[in-house]
Amino acid sequence: MKCIIVDDEGSARAIIKELCNTIPEMEVVAEFPNALEALKFLKNNQVDLIFLDIHMPKLTGVDFVETVANPPKIVFTTSDKDFAIEAYGYDFILDYLVKPISAERFHKCAKRIHNEFQKADINLEKEGALNEEDHLYINIDRRLIKLKFHDIQLIEAQGDYIEIQTRDKRYRVHSTLKKIKEKLPDSKFLQIHRSYIINFSQIVDIQDNSVLIERNVIPISRSNRPELMQRLNLL
């Protein structure tokens, strides 16, 4: 977790940095005596968290928050206890630390930060799982047939048609390898020849210039072999 500290007091920056160093997942990548320097830094650098003093000359912490587009998560640090309610009006404000900051209070803050980032990671994983399709539909005699990706073993080009081999059936579809390749996840499928796409997880054996998928021997072209070898989990 990359952090920066913005505070006009050098002693305050030193204390916060020392506290951050007690949390293994926190890395202080920069510190600034004013918000203007921090703004310049953020134009070319990404951070996960900012420890931000509220009362600073030239540009206050509040002004800073309203200036930054898509601000990262922020923890306000200040001697002003009365600002707490207003600070929590921003959804990206994770905590409000009143100086002098004790180690106990900082560790409570660190736990809250950890939980917030963990929750965000879980939500991203769920969103990715929902967005990732696990199937496609093929048109056979005006019927739409659903094929799960994990059931597809290989796809072979045959003129203006392709043949899709599953575990228990072979489907002939009017299409091209190029079209179906665009619908297949790269993480699961690989084109190993101008006429063949294979399900990478279905490989039984590889010998010389061919792969074995169940009882099907599929040729590997010279141009596609390097990518295949790169993706193998070799011992």
Residue, then its C-alpha position, 0 to 999 in steps of 0.5 A: m500500500k503506497c502512502i504519502i504524508v502531507d503536513d507542514e510540520g516536520s515533526a508531525r511528518a516524522i511521527i506519522k512516518e515512524l508509525c507507518n513503518t510499524i505496519p508491514e503493508m504500508e510504504v511511505v513513498a514520499e512526504f511533503p510540507n505543503a499540499l501544492e507539492a503533493l498535487k504536483f507529485l500526484k499528477n505523475n504518480q499513483v498512491d493508495l493512501i494520503f495522510l493529510d493535515i487539514h490546516m496548512p498554509k497556501l492550500t488547506g487539506v480541505d482545499f486539496v481534497e476538493t482540487v484532486a480529481n478522483p482522490p485516493k483514500i485519505v486519513f485526515t490528521t489535525s489538532d482540530k477535533d471539531f472538524a471530524i463530522e465535516a471530514y466524514g462527509y467525504d466517502f474517500i475519507l477513511d479516518y480522522l486522527v487528532k494530534p498528538i497521535s498515539a500508537e494505539r490510535f494509529h493501529k486502530c486506524a491501520k486496521r480500518i484501512h486494511n479492512e477497507f482495502q480488503k473489502a474493495d479487493i473482494n468487491l473487484e473479484k466478485e465484479g470480475a467473476l460476474n463479468e466473466e462469461d463461462h459459455l457461448y451459444i452456437n446456432i445449429d439448425r436455427r437452434l441456439i445451443k449453449l456450450k460451456f467453455h470447460d466442455i470444449q476440447l478443440i475447434e477445427a477449421q474446415g473451409d467455411y465451417i468450424e467443428i467444435q469438439t466437446r467431451d461427448k459431441r462434435y458440432r459443425v457451425h458456419s463460422t471461422l476460427k477468427k470469429i470464434k477466437e474473439k469470443l473465447p477467453d485467452s486464459k483458457f484457449l490457444q490457437i496452435h495451428r492455422s486450423y486448430i484452437i485448443n482448450f489448454s486444460q484439455i492437453v494430455d500429452i505433447q510430443d514433437n510437433s503435436v499435442l494429444i487431446e483425449r484421442n485427438v492428435i493436433p499439429i502445432s505450427r512452428s509460429n505458434r509453438p513458442e507461445l504454447m511452450q511459454r504457457l506450459n507449467l514446466l518442471 
